[in-house]
Amino acid sequence: MIFGKRKSFVLKSDSNLEVSSTSAGRLFKEGLLTSLSNPKSILFFMAVFPQFIDTEQA
Protein backbone atom coordinates (compact mmCIF):
# COMPACT_ATOMS: atom_id res chain seq x y z
CA MET A 1 0.00 0.00 0.00
CA ILE A 2 2.87 2.38 0.69
CA PHE A 3 4.58 1.97 -2.67
CA GLY A 4 1.53 1.09 -4.75
CA LYS A 5 -0.18 3.47 -7.11
CA ARG A 6 -3.03 5.42 -5.58
CA LYS A 7 -6.34 5.44 -7.37
CA SER A 8 -9.30 7.78 -7.27
CA PHE A 9 -12.63 6.43 -6.22
CA VAL A 10 -16.24 7.50 -6.43
CA LEU A 11 -18.57 7.35 -3.47
CA LYS A 12 -21.90 5.91 -4.55
CA SER A 13 -24.53 8.10 -2.99
CA ASP A 14 -27.19 10.56 -4.04
CA SER A 15 -24.64 13.26 -4.85
CA ASN A 16 -22.07 11.04 -6.71
CA LEU A 17 -19.17 12.73 -4.92
CA GLU A 18 -15.82 12.04 -6.61
CA VAL A 19 -12.71 11.92 -4.42
CA SER A 20 -9.28 12.23 -6.00
CA SER A 21 -6.07 10.74 -4.66
CA THR A 22 -3.53 12.76 -2.71
CA SER A 23 0.23 12.52 -3.23
CA ALA A 24 2.34 10.52 -0.79
CA GLY A 25 4.47 13.57 0.00
CA ARG A 26 1.46 15.63 0.99
CA LEU A 27 0.10 12.82 3.17
CA PHE A 28 3.51 12.50 4.86
CA LYS A 29 3.71 16.25 5.52
CA GLU A 30 0.21 16.33 6.99
CA GLY A 31 0.97 13.35 9.22
CA LEU A 32 4.27 14.84 10.36
CA LEU A 33 2.65 18.18 11.15
CA THR A 34 -0.10 16.43 13.11
CA SER A 35 2.42 14.36 15.09
CA LEU A 36 4.67 17.31 15.87
CA SER A 37 1.79 19.48 17.03
CA ASN A 38 0.31 16.79 19.29
CA PRO A 39 0.56 18.09 22.87
CA LYS A 40 0.77 14.57 24.34
CA SER A 41 3.91 13.74 22.38
CA ILE A 42 5.47 17.11 23.23
CA LEU A 43 4.88 16.52 26.95
CA PHE A 44 6.24 12.97 26.69
CA PHE A 45 9.54 14.08 25.13
CA MET A 46 9.85 16.98 27.57
CA ALA A 47 9.55 14.47 30.43
CA VAL A 48 11.91 11.82 28.98
CA PHE A 49 14.82 13.73 27.40
CA PRO A 50 15.97 15.85 30.39
CA GLN A 51 16.84 12.64 32.27
CA PHE A 52 19.42 11.66 29.65
CA ILE A 53 20.90 15.06 28.73
CA ASP A 54 24.05 16.05 30.60
CA THR A 55 24.29 19.85 30.60
CA GLU A 56 27.98 19.78 31.59
CA GLN A 57 29.09 18.02 28.41
CA ALA A 58 29.46 19.53 24.97
Backbone hydrogen bonds, N-H to C=O, Kabsch-Sander energy under -0.5 kcal/mol:
donor,donor_aa,acceptor,acceptor_aa,energy
9,F,19,V,-1.8
11,L,17,L,-2.2
13,S,11,L,-1.1
19,V,9,F,-2.2
27,L,23,S,-2.0
28,F,24,A,-2.4
29,K,25,G,-2.4
30,E,26,R,-2.4
31,G,27,L,-2.3
32,L,28,F,-2.7
33,L,29,K,-2.5
34,T,30,E,-2.1
35,S,31,G,-2.4
36,L,32,L,-2.7
37,S,33,L,-1.6
38,N,35,S,-1.0
42,I,38,N,-1.8
43,L,39,P,-2.3
44,F,40,K,-2.0
45,F,41,S,-2.3
46,M,42,I,-2.0
47,A,43,L,-1.5
48,V,44,F,-1.9
49,F,45,F,-2.0
51,Q,48,V,-1.1
52,F,49,F,-1.6
53,I,49,F,-0.9
54,D,52,F,-0.6
55,T,53,I,-0.7
57,Q,54,D,-1.0
